[in-house]
Each structure stands twice: as C-alpha cells, then as structure tokens.
C-alpha cells in the first residue's frame, strides 16, 4: 500500500496520472454527451465550435511561453513541433486553420470567430488561466499540464463518429482537425509522459505534476460548464456573447 508521502515509482506515477483522466477528463461532461449523441441543434454546435476556437488559438501561445524558458535545445526542438502543429508549417495548414474550416462549414463568419468577440467570458478566463499557468509554473508542471493528451484520442474518435453520424451539416472535410490529432496527440503525450516520469523524482514534484494535470482537466471542464449554462440549461448567454437565435446577425454575415 502506498503511503501519502511515499515516492511513487514511474509505473505508479503513470497510473495515478491516468486515474485523473479516468475520473476528471472532459469526455465525461454532459455537454459532450449531448454533442456526440446528436442532441444539439446547429446553433448549439456553432456556440461550441466558436468558444473552442479560443482554446485552440491559445495553444501556440502557451507553448511559446514554455519554450521561452527551456534551456535545453533538445527539448525546444521537441516542443516547437506543437507550435507547428497548430500554426502550420510549410505545406501543412495547421490545426488552427483546420478548426476555422470547421467554423466556416458551420456558417460562422471567420472574422467574427477570430475576433473571439462572441466567446463566453468564462471561456476566455479559463483559457488565459491555462496560458498563465504554463508561463509561470515550473517547467515540470507546465509539461505535466499537457498530459490531457493521453486521453484525447478516445474523445476524438468518439467525436468524429458522433458528428458524422448525427449532424447532416457536418462532413468529412469538417472533422479534419480531429483526424490529424489522432496521430499528433499520442506522439506528444508519449514524450511528455516519459519526461514527467523521469524528472518527477521527489514526492513534492510528483504531487505538483498530479496537481498540474488536475488543473488542466478543470480548465477543460470549466469551459463546458459555461457552454452548458449559456446554451443548454438554463440557456442564458451573457451580454455580448454569441446568440444562435439571432442567426445571421450574430455571425456578421
């Protein structure tokens, strides 16, 4: 039996990290159950995609914030791929562009999405909290916070199947972001998990990386809480937020 102050073995640490995902990953949130089960209307799917863009657009910023503090060239070479994955590099358009392809296909005006003007305040606060966490916490904690990617392929597979099966306004072209992440997320998660297992040597460091992953799951969960409140029940979007009922006017078309 592991005592609360015992140093975990790498195997035990990995098991503890995976338990956090099993208990707290946002795949368990009711909003995702509705989304993947085809229970949302077009306006609700638009609201999700618009708000999620805020998170997608912030990923390169949080990775750049971490890279500015990395002293290892080897680690910087590894981590810069994450920025390329989202911003694009060479002939690869990048994940942000693929996400904008989704919002385009859903009928949202691209300039409106990029402006983040219609995103929920809670979405913006949660995302910026994540960027600040990565910029301010230790290198080890920042890397550990990315380990939600351990659990991402399963939700991407569920999302691809659910969106294509239930929403006639979504086709294969619009799920390109999720298709690409099926390969990128496991690669990134494998590297980050190995790094954390090798460098979290003391019990204090191990507690810190576990807390970092819990924090990241909270960031993701909070965004869905806000979406559910604003667009499902009681369906009360705050002033200035995207309102599906306003149709074209809310999308500046």
C-alpha positions as CSV (number, residue, x, y, z in Angstrom):
1,X,0.0,0.0,0.0
2,X,1.3,3.5,-0.9
3,X,1.5,5.9,1.9
4,X,0.7,9.6,1.2
5,X,4.4,10.6,1.5
6,X,5.9,7.7,-0.3
7,X,7.8,8.5,-3.6
8,X,6.0,6.8,-6.4
9,X,7.7,4.5,-8.9
10,X,7.4,5.7,-12.5
11,X,4.8,3.0,-13.1
12,X,2.8,4.1,-10.0
13,X,3.0,7.8,-11.1
14,X,1.7,7.0,-14.6
15,X,-1.1,5.0,-13.0
16,X,-2.0,8.0,-10.8
17,X,-2.0,10.3,-13.8
18,X,-4.2,8.0,-15.8
19,X,-6.7,7.8,-12.9
20,X,-7.1,11.6,-13.1
21,X,-8.1,11.2,-16.7
22,X,-10.5,8.4,-16.0
23,X,-12.2,10.5,-13.3
24,X,-11.9,14.0,-14.5
25,X,-11.4,14.3,-18.3
26,X,-14.0,16.4,-20.0
27,X,-15.2,13.5,-22.1
28,X,-17.4,12.8,-19.1
29,X,-19.1,16.2,-19.2
30,X,-22.8,16.2,-20.0
31,X,-22.3,18.7,-22.8
32,X,-20.0,16.3,-24.7
33,X,-22.6,13.5,-24.2
34,X,-25.1,15.8,-25.9
35,X,-22.7,16.8,-28.7
36,X,-21.6,13.4,-29.5
37,X,-25.0,11.9,-29.3
38,X,-26.6,14.3,-31.8
39,X,-28.7,16.0,-29.2
40,X,-27.7,19.6,-30.0
41,X,-29.0,21.9,-32.7
42,X,-26.9,23.8,-35.2
43,X,-26.8,26.9,-33.0
44,X,-25.5,25.0,-30.0
45,X,-22.8,23.3,-32.2
46,X,-21.8,26.7,-33.5
47,X,-21.5,28.0,-29.9
48,X,-19.3,25.1,-29.0
49,X,-17.0,25.5,-32.1
50,X,-16.8,29.3,-31.6
51,X,-15.8,29.0,-28.0
52,X,-13.4,26.1,-28.5
53,X,-11.6,28.3,-31.0
54,X,-10.4,30.5,-28.2
55,X,-8.7,27.4,-26.6
56,X,-7.3,26.3,-30.0
57,X,-5.8,29.7,-30.8
58,X,-4.2,29.9,-27.3
59,X,-2.3,26.6,-27.6
60,X,0.6,28.0,-29.6
61,X,0.8,31.0,-27.1
62,X,1.1,28.7,-24.1
63,X,3.7,26.5,-25.9
64,X,5.7,29.6,-26.9
65,X,5.6,30.8,-23.3
66,X,7.1,27.5,-22.1
67,X,9.7,27.4,-24.9
68,X,11.0,30.8,-23.8
69,X,12.1,29.3,-20.6
70,X,13.5,26.0,-21.9
71,X,17.3,25.9,-21.7
72,X,17.7,22.5,-23.4
73,X,18.0,22.7,-27.3
74,X,16.7,19.1,-27.5
75,X,13.6,19.9,-25.5
76,X,13.0,23.1,-27.5
77,X,13.3,21.1,-30.8
78,X,10.7,18.6,-29.5
79,X,8.3,21.2,-28.2
80,X,8.4,23.5,-31.2
81,X,6.6,20.8,-33.2
82,X,3.5,21.6,-31.1
83,X,3.5,25.2,-32.3
84,X,4.0,24.0,-35.9
85,X,1.1,21.5,-35.5
86,X,-1.3,24.3,-34.6
87,X,0.1,27.4,-36.5
88,X,1.1,25.4,-39.6
89,X,4.5,24.9,-41.2
90,X,5.4,24.6,-44.9
91,X,2.6,22.9,-46.7
92,X,0.7,21.9,-43.6
93,X,-2.0,24.4,-42.9
94,X,-2.0,23.6,-39.1
95,X,-4.7,22.8,-36.6
96,X,-6.0,26.4,-36.2
97,X,-6.7,26.6,-39.9
98,X,-8.4,23.2,-39.8
99,X,-10.6,24.4,-36.8
100,X,-11.5,27.5,-38.8
101,X,-12.5,25.2,-41.7
102,X,-15.0,23.7,-39.2
103,X,-16.4,27.0,-38.1
104,X,-16.7,28.1,-41.7
105,X,-18.6,25.0,-42.5
106,X,-20.9,25.6,-39.6
107,X,-21.8,29.0,-41.1
108,X,-19.9,31.2,-38.7
109,X,-18.2,34.3,-40.1
110,X,-14.4,33.8,-39.9
111,X,-13.5,37.3,-38.8
112,X,-16.1,37.0,-36.0
113,X,-14.6,33.7,-34.8
114,X,-11.1,35.0,-34.9
115,X,-12.0,38.2,-33.0
116,X,-13.2,36.0,-30.1
117,X,-15.8,38.8,-29.6
118,X,-18.7,36.4,-29.1
119,X,-16.9,33.9,-26.9
120,X,-18.2,33.4,-23.3
121,X,-16.3,35.3,-20.6
122,X,-15.8,32.0,-18.7
123,X,-14.1,30.5,-21.8
124,X,-11.7,33.4,-22.0
125,X,-10.9,33.4,-18.3
126,X,-10.3,29.6,-18.3
127,X,-8.1,29.7,-21.3
128,X,-6.0,32.6,-20.1
129,X,-5.6,30.9,-16.7
130,X,-4.1,28.0,-18.6
131,X,-1.7,30.2,-20.5
132,X,-0.6,31.9,-17.3
133,X,-0.1,28.6,-15.5
134,X,2.2,27.3,-18.2
135,X,4.1,30.7,-18.3
136,X,4.5,30.9,-14.5
137,X,4.8,27.4,-13.1
138,X,7.8,25.2,-13.2
139,X,8.9,23.5,-16.4
140,X,7.9,20.2,-15.0
141,X,4.4,21.4,-14.0
142,X,3.9,23.1,-17.4
143,X,4.8,19.9,-19.3
144,X,2.6,17.8,-17.0
145,X,-0.4,20.0,-17.7
146,X,-0.3,18.9,-21.3
147,X,-0.9,15.3,-20.3
148,X,-4.6,15.6,-21.0
149,X,-3.4,14.5,-24.5
150,X,-3.1,11.0,-23.0
151,X,-6.9,10.8,-23.1
152,X,-7.6,12.9,-26.3
153,X,-7.5,10.1,-29.0
154,X,-10.6,8.4,-27.5
155,X,-12.6,11.6,-27.4
156,X,-11.6,12.5,-30.9
157,X,-12.6,9.1,-32.2
158,X,-16.0,9.4,-30.4
159,X,-16.4,13.0,-31.7
160,X,-15.7,12.1,-35.3
161,X,-18.2,9.2,-35.3
162,X,-20.8,11.2,-33.4
163,X,-20.6,14.4,-35.5
164,X,-20.7,12.5,-38.9
165,X,-23.5,10.2,-37.8
166,X,-25.8,12.8,-36.3
167,X,-25.3,16.1,-37.9
168,X,-26.1,16.4,-41.7
169,X,-24.4,19.8,-41.8
170,X,-21.0,18.2,-40.9
171,X,-19.0,16.2,-43.4
172,X,-15.6,14.6,-43.6
173,X,-13.9,17.9,-44.5
174,X,-15.1,19.5,-41.3
175,X,-13.6,16.8,-39.0
176,X,-10.1,17.2,-40.4
177,X,-8.8,18.7,-37.2
178,X,-9.8,15.7,-35.1
179,X,-8.4,13.2,-37.7
180,X,-5.0,14.8,-37.5
181,X,-5.0,14.8,-33.7
182,X,-5.4,11.1,-33.7
183,X,-1.7,10.9,-34.6
184,X,-0.3,14.0,-33.1
185,X,-1.8,13.7,-29.6
186,X,-0.3,10.2,-28.9
187,X,3.1,11.4,-30.1
188,X,3.1,14.4,-27.9
189,X,1.6,12.6,-24.9
190,X,4.2,9.8,-25.1
191,X,7.1,12.4,-25.0
192,X,5.5,14.4,-22.1
193,X,4.7,11.3,-20.1
194,X,8.2,10.0,-20.4
195,X,9.6,13.4,-19.4
196,X,7.4,13.6,-16.3
197,X,8.2,10.1,-15.2
198,X,11.9,10.7,-15.5
199,X,12.0,14.1,-13.8
200,X,9.4,14.0,-11.1
201,X,11.7,12.3,-8.6
202,X,10.6,13.6,-5.2
203,X,7.2,13.3,-3.7
204,X,6.7,17.0,-3.8
205,X,7.5,17.1,-7.5
206,X,5.1,14.2,-8.1
207,X,2.3,15.9,-6.2
208,X,2.9,19.0,-8.3
209,X,2.6,17.2,-11.6
210,X,-0.6,15.5,-10.4
211,X,-2.0,18.8,-9.4
212,X,-1.0,20.3,-12.7
213,X,-3.0,17.6,-14.6
214,X,-6.0,18.1,-12.3
215,X,-5.8,21.9,-13.0
216,X,-5.8,21.2,-16.8
217,X,-8.8,19.0,-16.5
218,X,-10.5,21.8,-14.5
219,X,-9.7,24.2,-17.3
220,X,-11.4,22.0,-19.9
221,X,-14.3,21.2,-17.6
222,X,-15.0,24.8,-16.8
223,X,-15.3,25.7,-20.5
224,X,-18.1,23.1,-20.9
225,X,-19.8,24.2,-17.7
226,X,-20.1,27.7,-19.3
227,X,-21.3,26.3,-22.6
228,X,-24.0,24.2,-20.9
229,X,-25.2,27.1,-18.8
230,X,-25.3,29.5,-21.7
231,X,-26.7,27.3,-24.5
232,X,-28.4,24.2,-22.9
233,X,-29.8,24.9,-19.5
234,X,-30.9,27.5,-18.4
235,X,-29.7,28.8,-21.8
236,X,-28.7,32.2,-20.6
237,X,-25.8,33.6,-22.7
238,X,-24.3,36.7,-21.1
239,X,-24.3,40.1,-22.7
240,X,-22.2,40.3,-25.8
241,X,-21.9,36.5,-26.3
242,X,-22.9,34.7,-29.4
243,X,-26.6,34.1,-29.6
244,X,-27.7,31.4,-32.1
245,X,-31.3,32.7,-32.2
246,X,-30.1,35.9,-33.8
247,X,-29.0,33.9,-36.8
248,X,-27.0,35.7,-39.4
249,X,-26.8,39.0,-37.5
250,X,-24.8,37.3,-34.7
251,X,-22.4,36.0,-37.3
252,X,-21.9,39.3,-39.1
253,X,-23.0,37.8,-42.4
